[in-house]
Amino acid sequence: MKTKVESDVLSGLCSIEADARLAALRSLKNTVIGDKRKKASFVKLGAVQLLVEILTSDTEPSLLIQAAAAVGSFAASEDGLRAVVEHGAIPQLLRALNSSEARVVEAVVRSLKMVYKAPQAPKEMVFQNDTPARLVSLLSVPMTNVAESAGSIISSCCETPAQQGAMVAAAAIPPLVALLSHQQQSKQEAGLEALAALTRGSATSAAACLEHDGVVGRAVGFLKHPSARVRFLACVCLTNLCQQLPSGSSGQCDRCSKQEVQQAVLPVLVRLLGECSGEREDVPSVLCQLVSESEELQQAATDADAIAKLAVFVRDGACPPKRKEGALRSLGLLCYTAEANRRQLVECRVLPQLAGCLGEEGSPALRAAACSCMRSLSRSSNLLRSNLGEVDVAAPLLRLTEEEDAVVAWQAAAALANLTVDCTAVKEAVLQRGGVQRFVSLTQSMHHQLRLYGVWGLSSIAYRSAPDVRETIMQQLPWMSLVSLLEDPEHDIREKAVLLLRNLAYNTSPHQQQQQQQQQQQHPQLRTRPPLQPGSCTDGPGGPSLHKWSGGEVLAAVKRLVERPSPSPMLKEHALYVVVNMASGSAEQKAAVMGSGWPAVLLEQMGDADARVREAAVWAVINLSWSKGGDSTAPHRIQALRHLGFEDKLKDLQHDDSLPVKERARTALDQFGSDPERDEEMRQIEDEIQQVQAAAAAAAARLRMHFRD
């Protein structure tokens, strides 16, 4: 039921008397200002529609002023804005911008400012007809609040490159730059805010802005302004503009270099992180943009205590999502390359809140930012292993691999690929939740990064895992699917596919453990194993399972990889260690390697320019020539390798520049020298030599006796 006030207002709005309509408009405006409940009630009663009718049909300035003010008040609420849009108030307000009555224009532009403060307001209407040019002309109007309101509308409506371009084409930049020199702070703020919106992500707009002399110098001057809002807006403008500035110091304020501007902005932004300003929600995002391309700036931000300040936002349960999103993206960037930064963030005790953000419902952008941060932290899996405790990151990360946003999905997969290498708890959780099947499905994606981290995740799960885990991978990933990955057009996917094979070949069977122990006891230098790569292994056979899974094609498949034109050193290294692992198995597996054509490839790779490749090739020779443990076929393999020229090549490698290569070469030569057949031949030769020497000595003695006689 309507109240008397509501009835009087509605009837007055419908009156044919101008004075009655004006009184009703004033009453309505005064009634709904600051009162959401009354706004909602009048919206339901159709008041907004009546306001639009007045804007459409009336010409009396006082009526238009009051109607525009009331529409702006309604637009401040969600329901009111919806009614304003649905009943066509925006086109009428835009039309009224061209009124010849200055007071009407002032009321209308202020109303439009309220409308476009809402992100969901339709921006496209502003770019119809000559509205951009009209808004630009209002930037030079001296009347109070007109220029500020016009600048606010421009800043709210420049979200896309097309919208930015339309405003630049309407000559918005010169009057906005002029506002920076105005004496009133409100006009300075309006100019900075609109320029920040025009140049956000737009090289064209930034370049056009820099054509005006002194704009950078004026913006730099605002970095010392007492108002936090002005300092923040100056930071945004300068961050956008600096990408178009020249590198190197110029020594002139008006021609500041990119580095000079960045160094001026950074400390201001970091201080703003700790100030109680309403603009703080955007500060982390601007900081992320500023330091994104410079490790030097990232370290400077860290040295200024940015990580601890950003962590406060992550821990704060009441922090606005946009601010928290920017903080997480900044932290992900600052922690991506530096181990010390990752440790500092973990010490800020944000892991529980970070895990919570990974599963945040209704905020895809926040989940994406949290995923980016977790990916950076996952690069220190040992650090997380000792600090995660009861925090579950596996479940939310696995869910995120199914996100429609491919960037979020592959970053989640990347984090899991890192974590499952060393974090046993995470690996077990991933296995329990069907992680193998999920990674297998990612390997079939048409998206490069999803395919990459799908196979990478499988290789991490396989790393030094129990045989049943590797059997699960081979059961769920068909061999021909892996062959497709080995032949993928992207080289990084081929590398990770052969890394998966390398890890699947690992197996610590009792026989293998005994063999390794015998090797290490008799050759202590073998205790120094080749360096591990994340998600890799270097010893042990997985041959029987791999042979069955691949139909005996595994050695041929990796051989084709090495023989491709210009394979990368990393790919060759992984491929060679597949052979190393196969050759460390049974005599049958060693025979398979000898008969696969690999010996000739190994000999060639022993001369590779990369020391890691040479070392891997020598490791394969060591395993093939291993003759202890009752292997009666070893002498035949050694003899075959010697005939191919391996012994001479190993002798050359004793003088290699790489110490590990030299040590491995000496070990292999030691095994070549312990060939039983050759040892027997040498003993027979030595016996014959001794017999000849003895006979010669006896003959010489007889001869001497003869001459003495």
Rosetta blueprint (number, residue, H / E / L):
1 M L
2 K L
3 T L
4 K H
5 V H
6 E H
7 S H
8 D H
9 V H
10 L H
11 S H
12 G H
13 L H
14 C L
15 S L
16 I L
17 E L
18 A H
19 D H
20 A H
21 R H
22 L H
23 A H
24 A H
25 L H
26 R H
27 S H
28 L H
29 K H
30 N H
31 T H
32 V H
33 I L
34 G L
35 D L
36 K H
37 R H
38 K H
39 K H
40 A H
41 S H
42 F H
43 V H
44 K H
45 L L
46 G L
47 A H
48 V H
49 Q H
50 L H
51 L H
52 V H
53 E H
54 I H
55 L H
56 T H
57 S H
58 D L
59 T L
60 E L
61 P H
62 S H
63 L H
64 L H
65 I H
66 Q H
67 A H
68 A H
69 A H
70 A H
71 V H
72 G H
73 S H
74 F H
75 A L
76 A L
77 S L
78 E H
79 D H
80 G H
81 L H
82 R H
83 A H
84 V H
85 V H
86 E H
87 H L
88 G L
89 A H
90 I H
91 P H
92 Q H
93 L H
94 L H
95 R H
96 A H
97 L L
98 N L
99 S L
100 S L
101 E L
102 A H
103 R H
104 V H
105 V H
106 E H
107 A H
108 V H
109 V H
110 R H
111 S H
112 L H
113 K H
114 M H
115 V H
116 Y H
117 K L
118 A L
119 P L
120 Q L
121 A L
122 P L
123 K L
124 E H
125 M H
126 V H
127 F H
128 Q L
129 N L
130 D L
131 T H
132 P H
133 A H
134 R H
135 L H
136 V H
137 S H
138 L H
139 L L
140 S L
141 V L
142 P L
143 M L
144 T L
145 N L
146 V H
147 A H
148 E H
149 S H
150 A H
151 G H
152 S H
153 I H
154 I H
155 S H
156 S H
157 C H
158 C L
159 E L
160 T L
161 P H
162 A H
163 Q H
164 Q H
165 G H
166 A H
167 M H
168 V H
169 A H
170 A L
171 A L
172 A L
173 I H
174 P H
175 P H
176 L H
177 V H
178 A H
179 L H
180 L L
181 S L
182 H L
183 Q L
184 Q L
185 Q H
186 S H
187 K H
188 Q H
189 E H
190 A H
191 G H
192 L H
193 E H
194 A H
195 L H
196 A H
197 A H
198 L H
199 T H
200 R L
201 G L
202 S L
203 A H
204 T H
205 S H
206 A H
207 A H
208 A H
209 C H
210 L H
211 E L
212 H L
213 D L
214 G L
215 V H
216 V H
217 G H
218 R H
219 A H
220 V H
221 G H
222 F H
223 L H
224 K H
225 H L
226 P L
227 S L
228 A H
229 R H
230 V H
231 R H
232 F H
233 L H
234 A H
235 C H
236 V H
237 C H
238 L H
239 T H
240 N H
241 L H
242 C H
243 Q H
244 Q H
245 L L
246 P L
247 S L
248 G L
249 S L
250 S L
251 G L
252 Q L
253 C H
254 D H
255 R H
256 C L
257 S L
258 K H
259 Q H
260 E H
261 V H
262 Q H
263 Q H
264 A H
265 V H
266 L H
267 P H
268 V H
269 L H
270 V H
271 R H
272 L H
273 L H
274 G L
275 E L
276 C L
277 S L
278 G H
279 E H
280 R H
281 E H
282 D H
283 V H
284 P H
285 S H
286 V H
287 L H
288 C H
289 Q H
290 L H
291 V H
292 S L
293 E L
294 S L
295 E H
296 E H
297 L H
298 Q H
299 Q H
300 A H
301 A H
302 T H
303 D H
304 A L
305 D L
306 A H
307 I H
308 A H
309 K H
310 L H
311 A H
312 V H
313 F H
314 V H
315 R H
316 D L
317 G L
318 A L
319 C L
320 P L
321 P H
322 K H
323 R H
324 K H
325 E H
326 G H
327 A H
328 L H
329 R H
330 S H
331 L H
332 G H
333 L H
334 L H
335 C L
336 Y L
337 T L
338 A L
339 E H
340 A H
341 N H
342 R H
343 R H
344 Q H
345 L H
346 V H
347 E H
348 C L
349 R L
350 V L
351 L H
352 P H
353 Q H
354 L H
355 A H
356 G H
357 C H
358 L H
359 G L
360 E L
361 E L
362 G L
363 S L
364 P H
365 A H
366 L H
367 R H
368 A H
369 A H
370 A H
371 C H
372 S H
373 C H
374 M H
375 R H
376 S H
377 L H
378 S H
379 R H
380 S H
381 S H
382 N H
383 L H
384 L H
385 R H
386 S L
387 N L
388 L L
389 G L
390 E L
391 V L
392 D L
393 V L
394 A H
395 A H
396 P H
397 L H
398 L H
399 R H
400 L H
401 T L
402 E L
403 E L
404 E L
405 D L
406 A H
407 V H
408 V H
409 A H
410 W H
411 Q H
412 A H
413 A H
414 A H
415 A H
416 L H
417 A H
418 N H
419 L H
420 T H
421 V H
422 D H
423 C L
424 T H
425 A H
426 V H
427 K H
428 E H
429 A H
430 V H
431 L H
432 Q H
433 R L
434 G L
435 G H
436 V H
437 Q H
438 R H
439 F H
440 V H
441 S H
442 L H
443 T L
444 Q L
445 S L
446 M L
447 H L
448 H H
449 Q H
450 L H
451 R H
452 L H
453 Y H
454 G H
455 V H
456 W H
457 G H
458 L H
459 S H
460 S H
461 I H
462 A H
463 Y L
464 R L
465 S L
466 A L
467 P H
468 D H
469 V H
470 R H
471 E H
472 T H
473 I H
474 M H
475 Q H
476 Q H
477 L L
478 P L
479 W H
480 M H
481 S H
482 L H
483 V H
484 S H
485 L H
486 L H
487 E L
488 D L
489 P L
490 E L
491 H H
492 D H
493 I H
494 R H
495 E H
496 K H
497 A H
498 V H
499 L H
500 L H
501 L H
502 R H
503 N H
504 L H
505 A L
506 Y L
507 N L
508 T L
509 S L
510 P H
511 H H
512 Q H
513 Q H
514 Q H
515 Q H
516 Q H
517 Q H
518 Q H
519 Q H
520 Q H
521 Q H
522 Q H
523 H L
524 P H
525 Q H
526 L H
527 R H
528 T L
529 R L
530 P L
531 P L
532 L L
533 Q L
534 P L
535 G L
536 S L
537 C L
538 T L
539 D L
540 G L
541 P L
542 G L
543 G H
544 P H
545 S H
546 L H
547 H H
548 K H
549 W H
550 S H
551 G L
552 G L
553 E L
554 V H
555 L H
556 A H
557 A H
558 V H
559 K H
560 R H
561 L H
562 V H
563 E L
564 R L
565 P L
566 S L
567 P L
568 S L
569 P H
570 M H
571 L H
572 K H
573 E H
574 H H
575 A H
576 L H
577 Y H
578 V H
579 V H
580 V H
581 N H
582 M H
583 A H
584 S L
585 G L
586 S L
587 A H
588 E H
589 Q H
590 K H
591 A H
592 A H
593 V H
594 M H
595 G L
596 S L
597 G L
598 W H
599 P H
600 A H
601 V H
602 L H
603 L H
604 E H
605 Q H
606 M L
607 G L
608 D L
609 A L
610 D L
611 A H
612 R H
613 V H
614 R H
615 E H
616 A H
617 A H
618 V H
619 W H
620 A H
621 V H
622 I H
623 N H
624 L H
625 S L
626 W L
627 S L
628 K L
629 G L
630 G L
631 D L
632 S L
633 T L
634 A H
635 P H
636 H H
637 R H
638 I H
639 Q H
640 A H
641 L H
642 R H
643 H H
644 L H
645 G L
646 F H
647 E H
648 D H
649 K H
650 L H
651 K H
652 D H
653 L H
654 Q L
655 H L
656 D L
657 D L
658 S L
659 L H
660 P H
661 V H
662 K H
663 E H
664 R H
665 A H
666 R H
667 T H
668 A H
669 L H
670 D H
671 Q H
672 F H
673 G H
674 S L
675 D L
676 P H
677 E H
678 R H
679 D H
680 E H
681 E H
682 M H
683 R H
684 Q H
685 I H
686 E H
687 D H
688 E H
689 I H
690 Q H
691 Q H
692 V H
693 Q H
694 A H
695 A H
696 A H
697 A H
698 A H
699 A H
700 A H
701 A H
702 R H
703 L H
704 R H
705 M H
706 H H
707 F H
708 R H
709 D L
